[in-house]
Amino acid sequence: MKTTHEVELNQPVDLCDAKGDLNPTAKGWSRFPLHRCNLKRHPLRKKAWNYWCITSPTHLFSVTLSNVDYLGLAFIYFLDFDTNEYYEKTVMSPFGNGFDMPEYVEESLHYNHKDMLVEFIEKDGDIKLQVQTSEFGGKPFEANFTVTRPKNHETLNVVIPWSQSRYQFTSKQECLPASGKLIMGNNQISFSGDECFGCLDFGRGVWKYSSSWNWGAFSGKSGSNTIGLNLGGKWTDGTGFTENGIVLNGKLIKIGEEIRFQYDPQNFMKPWSMKSNQSNLVDLTFTPFFERIAKTEALILWSEVHQMIGYYDGIIQDENGTSYSIKRIPGWAEEHHARW
């Protein structure tokens, strides 16, 4: 079964032309990051971020570096699944000072602020994630993780073209083996085992001022199979491209059809439904157990996200029609509105 109509790219390509507009030959998707995100011009409209999330069967830790052209943000958060113990911290820099966002997905990134040190160090197929801050949940804090990109591991890389001057490249990387630890005061929390995964959301683009989206993702095990999922909605509507895909045992199944996100915006804690529009590729229920609400109001930036942490259950199919049972795999789903 053919799962997408979208053009697959196989050669390196620049995202932008000399004017900073979308390079027409950059439209498409790929199994490995091929785009050089050479953003330029379009003042205040350029957006860049590297979001990492590490999950185990019992905990979640996330760290992000983001530059939205007039403001830089570094934020971390931690959740204990059993107790719902939760902490979050954000550091902001006017005009993105100190945020030098690289053009390529597999490049190192450093941010050094008096309140937080963050490093994403790429070396020999591994990524070292390191965070230090003197206060997180009332305690000194350190995070040290190693995330591995297995050889030939496929990921979801796609350009979403709203217009010639408004576009986004995203690299969503699920099922990356991860291990490491958090040190919170005198307590140490270890992340290890074959159900501990890292997920990268790498974004570079030129955005409209007002935007909304849904995002759902997980990485986990189904029997002896490793399965990761990335689903998006709203922000890709009408472009002819999606950010939907399944990573099954390291191989990407690109989904070209839209996914229906069904949930109650008056009560995000109710179960969500996510289904593919025309096929049986995706039929999932997402049951939240924690709601993360993040609001940002700074100058002309306004953002509100309801990111739900919970468990996925249901069925996923591959291109041959083989079904895989999803049972209680931890992940997240969100609704996000932004004026930025």
Secondary structure as the mmCIF struct_conf table of DSSP 4:
data_model
#
loop_
_struct_conf.conf_type_id
_struct_conf.id
_struct_conf.beg_label_comp_id
_struct_conf.beg_label_asym_id
_struct_conf.beg_label_seq_id
_struct_conf.end_label_comp_id
_struct_conf.end_label_asym_id
_struct_conf.end_label_seq_id
BEND BEND1 GLU A 6 GLU A 6
HELX_LH_PP_P HELX_LH_PP_P1 VAL A 7 VAL A 7
STRN STRN1 GLU A 8 GLU A 8
HELX_LH_PP_P HELX_LH_PP_P2 LEU A 9 LEU A 9
BEND BEND2 GLN A 11 GLN A 11
STRN STRN2 VAL A 13 ASP A 14
BEND BEND3 LEU A 15 LEU A 15
STRN STRN3 CYS A 16 CYS A 16
TURN_TY1_P TURN_TY1_P1 ALA A 18 LYS A 19
BEND BEND4 GLY A 20 ASP A 21
STRN STRN4 LEU A 22 LEU A 22
HELX_LH_PP_P HELX_LH_PP_P3 ASN A 23 ASN A 23
HELX_RH_3T_P HELX_RH_3T_P1 PRO A 24 ALA A 26
BEND BEND5 GLY A 28 GLY A 28
STRN STRN5 TRP A 29 SER A 30
BEND BEND6 ARG A 31 PHE A 32
STRN STRN6 HIS A 35 ARG A 36
BEND BEND7 ARG A 41 ARG A 41
TURN_TY1_P TURN_TY1_P2 PRO A 43 ARG A 45
STRN STRN7 LYS A 46 THR A 55
BEND BEND8 PRO A 57 THR A 58
STRN STRN8 HIS A 59 ASN A 67
BEND BEND9 ASP A 69 TYR A 70
STRN STRN9 LEU A 71 ASP A 80
TURN_TY1_P TURN_TY1_P3 PHE A 81 THR A 83
STRN STRN10 TYR A 86 PRO A 94
TURN_TY1_P TURN_TY1_P4 PHE A 95 GLY A 98
BEND BEND10 GLU A 103 TYR A 104
TURN_TY1_P TURN_TY1_P5 VAL A 105 GLU A 106
STRN STRN11 LEU A 109 HIS A 113
TURN_TY1_P TURN_TY1_P6 LYS A 114 ASP A 115
STRN STRN12 MET A 116 LYS A 123
TURN_TY1_P TURN_TY1_P7 ASP A 124 GLY A 125
STRN STRN13 ASP A 126 PHE A 136
TURN_TY1_P TURN_TY1_P8 GLY A 137 GLY A 138
STRN STRN14 LYS A 139 THR A 148
TURN_TY1_P TURN_TY1_P9 LYS A 151 ASN A 152
STRN STRN15 LEU A 156 PRO A 161
BEND BEND11 TRP A 162 SER A 165
STRN STRN16 TYR A 167 MET A 184
TURN_TY1_P TURN_TY1_P10 GLY A 185 ASN A 186
STRN STRN17 ASN A 187 PHE A 191
BEND BEND12 GLY A 193 GLY A 193
TURN_TY1_P TURN_TY1_P11 ASP A 194 GLU A 195
STRN STRN18 PHE A 197 VAL A 206
BEND BEND13 TYR A 209 TYR A 209
STRN STRN19 SER A 210 SER A 222
TURN_TY1_P TURN_TY1_P12 GLY A 223 SER A 224
STRN STRN20 ASN A 225 GLY A 233
BEND BEND14 LYS A 234 LYS A 234
TURN_TY1_P TURN_TY1_P13 TRP A 235 GLY A 238
BEND BEND15 THR A 239 GLY A 240
STRN STRN21 ASN A 244 LEU A 248
TURN_TY1_P TURN_TY1_P14 ASN A 249 GLY A 250
STRN STRN22 LYS A 251 ILE A 255
BEND BEND16 GLU A 257 GLU A 257
STRN STRN23 ILE A 259 GLN A 262
TURN_TY1_P TURN_TY1_P15 PRO A 265 GLN A 266
TURN_TY1_P TURN_TY1_P16 PHE A 268 MET A 269
BEND BEND17 LYS A 270 LYS A 270
HELX_LH_PP_P HELX_LH_PP_P4 PRO A 271 PRO A 271
STRN STRN24 TRP A 272 SER A 276
BEND BEND18 ASN A 277 LEU A 281
STRN STRN25 VAL A 282 ALA A 298
TURN_TY1_P TURN_TY1_P17 LEU A 299 ILE A 300
STRN STRN26 LEU A 301 GLN A 317
TURN_TY1_P TURN_TY1_P18 GLU A 319 ASN A 320
STRN STRN27 SER A 323 ARG A 339
#
